[in-house]
Amino acid sequence: MSRSILVIGSMNMDLLLRVKRFPRPGETVLGSDLRQIPGGKGANQAVAAARAGARVAILGSVGTDEFGAKLKATLEKEGIDVRGVHESSHSPSGVALITIDERGENQIVVSPGSNAQVTTERLLSAKTAIQSAGLVLLQREIPPSSVALGMDLAAAQGVPVLLNPAPAGPVPRRLLKSTEVLVLNETEAEVLLGQRISGRRRVEAAVNALASFVGGGTVVLTLGGKGACLKSPGTKPSFLPAHAVRVVDTTAAGDTFVGAFAARYLESREALGAANYAMGAAALCVTRLGAIPSIPRRPEVERFLRKGGKLGNRELGTRNAE
């Protein structure tokens, strides 16, 4: 049986509202009915990897509340191993407040809640799970000390680490050296490099610089509607164009890319093929509303890519009701 992806990360309940436009400071605007949708970067990426065909386990924390129970049940339904999910009686489940405008752009404020309970002590107690994984996937919605320890424990046993440094923030160079694959967006890259990135030449220079810091030498810089730029060891940066789709909601598009890439990379150890698949998965994600409900499954991604990245009329704007 293939080895699994271990996600160490956050689990949030997304409270989602649609608006015609975002309010200015001090302004009130009317929105849609409130929707509660399971999400969080760790959970989103875990589901994206599972729907891409990987065996997945997650280490995280939720509260002993209604949101926590729903988050765990959602992941269990996807076949994800949730034995590493701690239930905190002292902290509520994490919550993300999300507004989406009519262009599909979003604004998000996160209350970490019990995600702060993914402590170094809990990671040490899960040392065996980390060491037996085929790939460890981390983000930055849990305490920085836990991100560092998770990477150190994996690297010490030769377990590949895929780091998604989101939300944007500093990452010590020594941790980048413990990273096999770095997947990040322009904002996160600008924070790590301390400079603005705009235009093809600067993107190429940024990817080359980041690859020199990353132990495994593989970097994927996602560029939103402009596609992505990939650098693997021994190759020049290559640009992957975005698929032209109607954008409904960009929530979880980045997480979908990361999780889908992780699944295909673990399967093949071939970054370009993994990135091409992830581009298709992310494109389908933005045509749907919400986080986890918008993440596509492998058969539909493969069908989408076989059709050259085009959706038929029957598929446009469809919703995943799960």
C-alpha distance (Angstrom), angle and dihedral (degrees) to the residues before:
residue distance angle dihedral
M1 . . .
S2 3.82 . .
R3 3.78 119.4 .
S4 3.78 117.2 -104.2
I5 3.77 137.6 -119.4
L6 3.80 113.3 -113.8
V7 3.80 112.4 -153.2
I8 3.80 115.5 -159.4
G9 3.77 105.8 -168.9
S10 3.76 156.5 86.9
M11 3.78 133.4 -38.1
N12 3.82 119.0 -162.9
M13 3.76 138.9 168.8
D14 3.80 107.5 -126.1
L15 3.81 114.8 -140.7
L16 3.78 102.4 -159.6
L17 3.80 132.9 -165.2
R18 3.80 129.3 174.7
V19 3.82 118.9 -142.6
K20 3.81 134.6 177.7
R21 3.79 89.3 -126.1
F22 3.79 138.0 -8.5
P23 3.82 115.1 -93.7
R24 3.78 121.7 -109.7
P25 3.85 117.0 -124.3
G26 3.81 108.5 -66.0
E27 3.82 93.4 10.5
T28 3.80 127.5 120.5
V29 3.79 121.0 -147.2
L30 3.78 129.3 -178.7
G31 3.79 118.9 -114.0
S32 3.78 140.1 -173.4
D33 3.78 126.3 -86.4
L34 3.80 112.5 -64.1
R35 3.80 116.4 -99.1
Q36 3.81 125.9 -161.4
I37 3.80 110.3 -148.2
P38 3.84 126.1 171.2
G39 3.80 113.0 -116.5
G40 3.80 145.6 123.8
K41 3.79 123.4 150.2
G42 3.79 95.0 -92.7
A43 3.79 94.3 47.4
N44 3.81 93.5 42.9
Q45 3.79 93.0 50.8
A46 3.80 91.8 45.4
V47 3.80 91.2 53.8
A48 3.80 92.4 44.8
A49 3.81 90.3 53.0
A50 3.80 92.4 46.2
R51 3.81 92.8 49.1
A52 3.81 88.4 49.8
G53 3.80 88.4 59.8
A54 3.81 104.8 -94.2
R55 3.79 128.8 132.3
V56 3.81 104.3 -118.1
A57 3.79 138.7 -168.4
I58 3.79 126.8 179.8
L59 3.80 135.0 -150.7
G60 3.79 111.3 -158.8
S61 3.78 145.8 112.8
V62 3.80 136.3 -109.8
G63 3.77 133.4 175.4
T64 3.79 125.3 -103.2
D65 3.78 88.6 -107.1
E66 3.80 139.4 102.1
F67 3.81 92.6 -85.9
G68 3.80 92.3 51.5
A69 3.79 92.8 50.6
K70 3.80 91.2 49.2
L71 3.81 92.8 47.9
K72 3.81 92.6 52.4
A73 3.79 92.9 44.5
T74 3.81 90.9 50.9
L75 3.80 92.6 53.6
E76 3.80 93.2 43.9
K77 3.80 88.9 54.0
E78 3.83 87.4 58.1
G79 3.81 90.9 54.9
I80 3.81 92.5 -108.2
D81 3.81 117.4 151.0
V82 3.82 105.3 -118.4
R83 3.81 98.4 175.5
G84 3.80 87.6 110.9
V85 3.81 93.4 57.8
H86 3.81 110.8 108.4
E87 3.81 119.2 -147.5
S88 3.81 110.1 -143.3
S89 3.79 120.4 -155.6
H90 3.82 90.4 -172.2
S91 3.81 101.8 53.6
P92 3.81 130.1 44.2
S93 3.78 120.8 -124.1
G94 3.79 115.8 -83.5
V95 3.79 116.5 -92.6
A96 3.80 131.8 -159.5
L97 3.81 119.3 -158.9
I98 3.81 106.7 -150.8
T99 3.79 130.7 -175.8
I100 3.80 120.7 -174.3
D101 3.79 124.2 -163.8
E102 3.79 127.7 -148.5
R103 3.84 91.2 -92.1
G104 3.81 90.4 59.2
E105 3.81 94.2 -109.6
N106 3.79 117.3 136.2
Q107 3.79 142.8 -151.5
I108 3.80 116.8 -154.5
V109 3.81 134.2 -169.3
V110 3.80 116.7 -174.9
S111 3.79 127.9 -155.1
P112 3.85 102.3 -162.2
G113 3.80 97.0 -156.4
S114 3.80 110.9 159.6
N115 3.81 92.6 3.7
A116 3.80 84.3 85.0
Q117 3.81 86.4 65.6
V118 3.81 91.2 70.8
T119 3.79 86.7 101.0
T120 3.79 132.8 172.2
E121 3.80 88.4 -107.4
R122 3.80 90.7 58.4
L123 3.79 91.1 47.8
L124 3.80 91.6 51.0
S125 3.81 89.1 52.6
A126 3.83 87.8 53.0
K127 3.81 93.9 49.1
T128 3.81 93.1 120.0
A129 3.81 92.7 53.5
I130 3.80 90.2 51.2
Q131 3.79 93.5 48.2
S132 3.82 93.7 49.0
A133 3.81 96.1 49.4
G134 3.78 123.1 108.1
L135 3.81 90.8 -141.6
V136 3.80 133.9 1.1
L137 3.80 117.4 -143.1
L138 3.81 121.3 -163.2
Q139 3.82 139.7 174.3
R140 3.83 133.4 179.9
E141 3.83 104.7 -101.8
I142 3.82 91.0 98.4
P143 3.84 126.8 64.1
P144 3.84 112.8 -60.9
S145 3.81 90.8 -127.9
S146 3.81 89.7 58.4
V147 3.81 92.4 48.4
A148 3.82 89.0 52.2
L149 3.81 94.0 47.2
G150 3.80 93.1 46.7
M151 3.80 90.0 53.2
D152 3.80 92.5 45.4
L153 3.81 93.2 50.0
A154 3.79 91.6 49.3
A155 3.80 95.3 44.6
A156 3.81 92.1 48.5
Q157 3.81 89.1 61.2
G158 3.79 95.8 40.5
V159 3.82 93.7 -108.2
P160 3.83 111.1 152.1
V161 3.81 115.0 -113.0
L162 3.81 124.4 -150.1
L163 3.80 110.2 -165.8
N164 3.79 124.6 -163.5
P165 3.84 103.2 -173.8
A166 3.80 94.6 -153.7
P167 2.97 132.4 173.1
A168 3.80 89.0 42.6
G169 3.78 114.8 -99.3
P170 3.79 142.9 123.7
V171 3.80 120.1 -59.8
P172 3.82 118.8 -167.7
R173 3.79 113.4 -115.4
R174 3.79 90.9 -125.2
L175 3.82 89.0 62.3
L176 3.78 91.4 50.2
K177 3.81 87.1 55.2
S178 3.83 87.3 57.4
T179 3.81 90.6 52.9
E180 3.80 122.5 97.5
V181 3.81 95.8 -173.6
L182 3.81 128.6 19.4
V183 3.81 116.9 -162.6
L184 3.81 115.9 -176.7
N185 3.78 144.8 142.0
E186 3.80 130.5 -117.9
T187 3.82 95.5 -90.4
E188 3.79 92.3 50.6
A189 3.81 91.3 46.8
E190 3.81 91.2 50.7
V191 3.81 90.3 53.4
L192 3.81 93.1 49.3
L193 3.81 93.1 46.7
G194 3.80 98.2 35.9
Q195 3.81 93.7 -131.6
R196 3.78 141.8 90.0
I197 3.80 118.5 -96.5
S198 3.79 119.0 -151.5
G199 3.78 132.0 143.9
R200 3.77 131.5 23.7
R201 3.80 97.0 -79.0
R202 3.78 94.0 51.4
V203 3.79 91.0 46.5
E204 3.82 90.3 53.1
A205 3.81 91.1 47.0
A206 3.81 90.9 48.7
V207 3.80 93.3 50.2
N208 3.81 91.4 48.2
A209 3.81 91.2 49.5
L210 3.79 93.5 47.8
A211 3.81 91.5 47.2
S212 3.81 89.3 56.0
F213 3.82 89.1 57.7
V214 3.82 96.1 45.4
G215 3.78 115.8 87.3
G216 3.80 94.2 -142.1
G217 3.79 92.8 41.7
T218 3.82 96.0 -133.3
V219 3.81 119.2 124.2
V220 3.80 129.7 172.1
L221 3.81 114.6 -168.2
T222 3.79 111.2 -167.4
L223 3.80 115.8 -149.5
G224 3.80 103.8 -170.5
G225 3.79 111.1 -131.6
K226 3.81 89.9 2.0
G227 3.82 93.1 65.6
A228 3.80 123.8 -127.0
C229 3.79 142.5 -64.7
L230 3.79 120.8 -134.8
K231 3.81 129.7 -163.1
S232 3.80 121.1 -175.4
P233 3.82 127.9 176.6
G234 3.80 111.9 -73.9
T235 3.82 94.8 10.3
K236 3.79 136.9 97.2
P237 3.81 118.7 -116.1
S238 3.80 111.9 -81.1
F239 3.80 126.4 -159.2
L240 3.79 122.0 -135.7
P241 3.82 114.9 -160.2
A242 3.78 120.7 -130.8
H243 3.81 119.7 -114.0
A244 3.80 114.9 -110.8
V245 3.81 106.9 -118.8
R246 3.79 136.4 146.9
V247 3.81 107.2 -94.6
V248 3.80 115.6 -135.0
D249 3.82 101.2 159.6
T250 3.81 130.3 -6.0
T251 3.82 93.2 -160.3
A252 3.84 110.8 127.6
A253 3.81 94.1 4.3
G254 3.80 91.3 120.7
D255 3.80 91.9 45.1
T256 3.79 90.6 48.9
F257 3.80 89.5 53.2
V258 3.82 92.2 49.3
G259 3.81 96.3 46.7
A260 3.79 94.2 43.4
F261 3.80 91.3 47.3
A262 3.82 91.1 49.5
A263 3.81 92.3 52.4
R264 3.78 95.3 49.4
Y265 3.81 93.5 40.9
L266 3.81 91.8 53.3
E267 3.80 88.4 49.2
S268 3.81 97.5 49.4
R269 3.84 109.0 9.2
E270 3.81 84.1 -136.6
A271 3.80 112.1 125.9
L272 3.81 100.3 -166.7
G273 3.79 94.6 53.7
A274 3.80 90.4 44.8
A275 3.81 90.9 50.8
N276 3.80 93.0 48.8
Y277 3.80 90.5 52.2
A278 3.83 91.2 46.2
M279 3.81 90.5 51.7
G280 3.79 89.2 57.2
A281 3.80 92.9 46.9
A282 3.81 92.7 49.8
A283 3.81 91.4 47.5
L284 3.80 91.5 55.3
C285 3.81 90.7 45.1
V286 3.80 94.2 61.0
T287 3.81 92.0 54.4
R288 3.82 89.5 67.3
L289 3.80 137.1 59.7
G290 3.80 124.8 -108.1
A291 3.80 136.2 13.4
I292 3.81 116.0 -84.4
P293 3.84 94.5 16.6
S294 3.82 89.2 58.4
I295 3.82 97.5 53.8
P296 3.83 111.2 107.9
R297 3.79 127.7 -135.5
R298 3.78 123.9 -121.0
P299 3.83 98.7 -103.0
E300 3.80 92.9 55.0
V301 3.82 92.5 45.6
E302 3.80 91.0 50.7
R303 3.81 90.5 47.1
F304 3.82 90.1 49.5
L305 3.81 91.6 50.8
R306 3.81 92.6 46.4
K307 3.80 87.7 56.5
G308 3.80 90.1 54.8
G309 3.79 95.1 -101.2
K310 3.80 95.2 -57.3
L311 3.79 130.2 131.6
G312 3.78 124.2 -144.6
N313 3.80 121.2 -130.3
R314 3.79 90.7 -101.4
E315 3.83 91.0 55.4
L316 3.80 99.0 43.9
G317 3.77 112.0 112.6
T318 3.78 94.3 -4.2
R319 3.78 118.3 160.4
N320 3.76 128.6 -137.3
A321 3.79 101.6 -131.5
E322 3.78 95.1 -162.6
